[in-house]
């Protein structure tokens, strides 16, 4: 599980309302955490899938996590039980559905390593 590099420009444009920074994020794999003020290298699921395949993993599945939640700017609504329940159903319905898994804030990969 990792922060999805594909989500960085979308997250910056929507959450930070900074289109210039979002444009710059299209061409970099570097980011900074606000909480810890440290550098991050962002990856895509496609890059990690290739690495897993080369390491002998098969049956690789790709899931998106927080496909909508992170882009909803009204954080207070997320604490409303009915809204949260609807949001959860939406998230679960799109976790493995393109294109949402590609723009989700996080990605998760599962795989089976084949030992020879």
C-alpha positions as CSV (number, residue, x, y, z in Angstrom):
1,X,0.0,0.0,0.0
2,X,1.4,3.4,-1.0
3,X,0.4,6.9,-1.9
4,X,-0.6,6.9,-5.5
5,X,1.6,9.2,-7.7
6,X,-1.3,9.6,-10.1
7,X,-3.4,11.1,-7.4
8,X,-0.9,13.9,-6.5
9,X,-1.9,16.5,-9.1
10,X,-5.6,15.9,-8.5
11,X,-5.2,16.1,-4.7
12,X,-3.2,19.4,-5.0
13,X,-5.6,21.0,-7.4
14,X,-8.7,20.0,-5.4
15,X,-7.6,20.1,-1.8
16,X,-5.0,22.9,-2.0
17,X,-6.6,24.8,-4.9
18,X,-3.2,25.3,-6.5
19,X,-3.3,24.5,-10.2
20,X,0.3,25.6,-10.8
21,X,1.6,23.2,-8.2
22,X,-0.7,20.5,-9.6
23,X,0.7,21.1,-13.1
24,X,4.3,20.7,-11.6
25,X,3.2,17.5,-9.8
26,X,2.4,15.9,-13.2
27,X,6.1,15.5,-14.0
28,X,7.6,14.5,-10.6
29,X,7.7,11.6,-8.3
30,X,8.7,13.7,-5.4
31,X,6.4,15.2,-2.7
32,X,6.7,16.4,0.9
33,X,4.6,15.3,3.9
34,X,2.9,18.2,5.7
35,X,2.7,16.3,9.0
36,X,6.3,15.2,9.1
37,X,7.9,17.7,6.7
38,X,9.8,15.0,5.0
39,X,10.5,14.0,1.4
40,X,8.6,11.2,-0.3
41,X,9.1,9.3,-3.5
42,X,5.7,8.6,-5.0
43,X,5.1,5.5,-7.1
44,X,2.4,4.2,-9.4
45,X,0.8,0.8,-9.0
46,X,2.0,0.0,-12.5
47,X,5.6,0.5,-11.5
48,X,5.3,-1.7,-8.4
49,X,3.3,-4.4,-10.4
50,X,6.3,-4.6,-12.7
51,X,8.7,-5.0,-9.8
52,X,6.5,-7.7,-8.2
53,X,6.2,-9.6,-11.5
54,X,10.0,-9.5,-11.8
55,X,10.3,-10.8,-8.2
56,X,8.2,-13.9,-9.2
57,X,4.8,-12.7,-7.9
58,X,1.6,-13.6,-9.8
59,X,-2.1,-13.1,-9.4
60,X,-1.4,-9.4,-8.7
61,X,-4.5,-7.4,-7.9
62,X,-4.7,-3.6,-7.8
63,X,-7.1,-1.7,-5.5
64,X,-7.7,2.0,-5.0
65,X,-8.2,3.3,-1.5
66,X,-9.9,6.6,-0.8
67,X,-11.0,7.2,-4.3
68,X,-13.5,9.9,-3.3
69,X,-13.0,10.6,0.4
70,X,-9.8,12.6,0.0
71,X,-11.3,14.8,-2.7
72,X,-14.4,15.8,-0.7
73,X,-13.3,19.1,0.8
74,X,-16.2,19.3,3.4
75,X,-14.5,17.2,6.0
76,X,-17.3,17.8,8.5
77,X,-19.8,15.9,6.4
78,X,-17.7,12.8,6.6
79,X,-18.6,12.7,10.3
80,X,-22.3,12.5,9.5
81,X,-23.4,8.8,9.8
82,X,-25.7,8.7,6.7
83,X,-23.2,10.6,4.5
84,X,-20.3,8.4,5.8
85,X,-22.3,5.2,5.1
86,X,-23.1,6.3,1.5
87,X,-19.4,7.3,1.0
88,X,-18.3,4.0,2.3
89,X,-20.5,2.1,-0.2
90,X,-19.2,4.3,-3.0
91,X,-15.6,3.6,-2.0
92,X,-16.2,-0.1,-1.8
93,X,-18.0,-0.1,-5.2
94,X,-15.0,1.6,-6.9
95,X,-12.0,0.0,-5.2
96,X,-11.1,-2.2,-8.2
97,X,-12.9,-0.3,-10.9
98,X,-11.1,1.7,-13.5
99,X,-10.5,4.6,-13.7
100,X,-11.1,5.2,-9.9
101,X,-8.3,2.8,-8.7
102,X,-5.9,4.9,-10.8
103,X,-6.8,8.2,-9.2
104,X,-7.4,7.0,-5.7
105,X,-5.2,8.7,-3.1
106,X,-3.7,5.3,-2.2
107,X,-3.2,2.0,-4.0
108,X,-2.9,-1.4,-2.6
109,X,-1.5,-4.4,-4.4
110,X,-2.0,-8.0,-3.4
111,X,0.0,-10.8,-5.0
112,X,1.1,-14.4,-4.6
113,X,4.8,-15.2,-4.8
114,X,5.5,-18.3,-6.8
115,X,8.4,-20.2,-5.4
116,X,10.3,-22.5,-7.8
